[in-house]
Amino acid sequence: MAGSFSFTSPIALNAIRGELPDGLKLHEILDFNKKLSLAVGIKDLPDLGQIPLPIDRISIRPFKLIISQIDQAALGLRKGITAAGTLYFDDSAISDVEVVLQKNGGVICKSWISPFYLGPVCLTGDGRDGKAGTSDDGSIFNFEYNPQPTDGSTPLQQCYINARATILGAPFTVFLDLKKDGGSGKFFGDLNGFQCDFSVSGKGIGLKKNADPNADISVVGTFRQSFSDKVVRAVSDKVSGNSEVSLAINTVGGTLFAVKSVSFSESLNDINSGKIEKLSVTACTFEKSIAVSVDNFDLMGSGFNNLVDKLAENVISIAESFMGDFGNFAKQAISRVAKEADEVFKKSADVIGVDNAANYASDRIKDSIETAQRTVGDISNATENAVNQAVDNLNKVWNGINNVF
């Protein structure tokens, strides 16, 4: 590798500069520093081949080395061994950076870097001045390799980026963890007004100067509570006029509809285009679980309404299944009465005494049973024998509770 070295003037022999115009890969810089460390007596440095960091994907071109015995800002000198140049990642020129070579074989490169692309998404940040929209906008790049921390802690190996991005017009906070064969990352923000977070992974994780819609970057994420709340309201409104649903909720009680989780999987390119290949929702209604998937979910169009329609169909179907299985329907009503008896007694016993609590619970239970009996009697498609059997079962529960009290 051709290069040149010169003494720094006017402070002769206090510093020396050198330059390799073709630059060095980061693994070559680490190897160079390891040899310097070994030469001054540092021992037991690890094999560089075991480092999981992207040291073969990062290079500094040209590689400008400075070895200085003094700190002199006016001359651009920092005591120790430093290097400077343009950071390249997979042959994409990203930004000018400075590298510090530590005497224990470690290397540190912390810098603000110019905007770059992760697949189709541009990543940037507020830059050194902390203000968005100015000439120094950029994200934080941090490479740190410390094989022998002075405090005896675990060797430090990290290469990450803190940045922000815009997807579908909304801001996202981004953290990327760069590795030898790709990496992973997290995005936190909104998709079409709903808070979400998603993870990215794949061999396409890296830094590019231009957008790459074909990058191999997969996405797995979840929507947060605001999305679930809107789904619950929309589904509840949609099924509120259904007679089977109304009858079921009056008899069985409990929560009509609740969302447990909303997750999705996709490529980063499709997310950036407003599409989700597969949106999955787990929910429950009348204490039964629901699992619904929507393919090609359109974030900016009809996707939400299609999801609500699917979930509403499930709620109505489950309510109708109760109607078709009258014995199960009655069991649910009885279970509700027994549950209420237990809750009423426990809550009142500590306040008004055990005897008074029993009387109070009995009155509440009697009211619940009468309501359940009226509801059972209102089911038009049930046979007379089924109605009589359900009422008889309810009366047995009532008599059993009286005997307990």
Secondary structure, DSSP 8 states (H G I E B T S, - for coil): ---EEEE-SSSTTSEEEEEETT-EEHHHHHHHHHHHHHHTT------GGG--S-TTTEEEEEEEEEEESS-BGGGTB-SEEEEEEEEEETTEEEEEEEEEE-TTS-EEEEEEE--EEETTEEEE-BTTTT-TTSTT-BEEEEEEEESS-TT----EEEEEEEEEEEETTEEEEEEEEEETTEEEEEEEEEETTEEEEEEEESTT-S-BSS--TT---EEEEEE-HHHHHHHHHHHHHHHTT-HHHHHHHHHH-S-S-EEEEEEEEEEHHHHHTTEEEEEEEEEEETTEEEEEEEEEEETTTTHHHHHHHHHHHHHHHHHHHHHH-HHHHHHHHHHHHHHHHHHHHHHHHHHH-HHHHHHHHHHHHHHHHHHHHHHHHT-TTS-HHHHHHHHHHHHHHHHHHHHH-
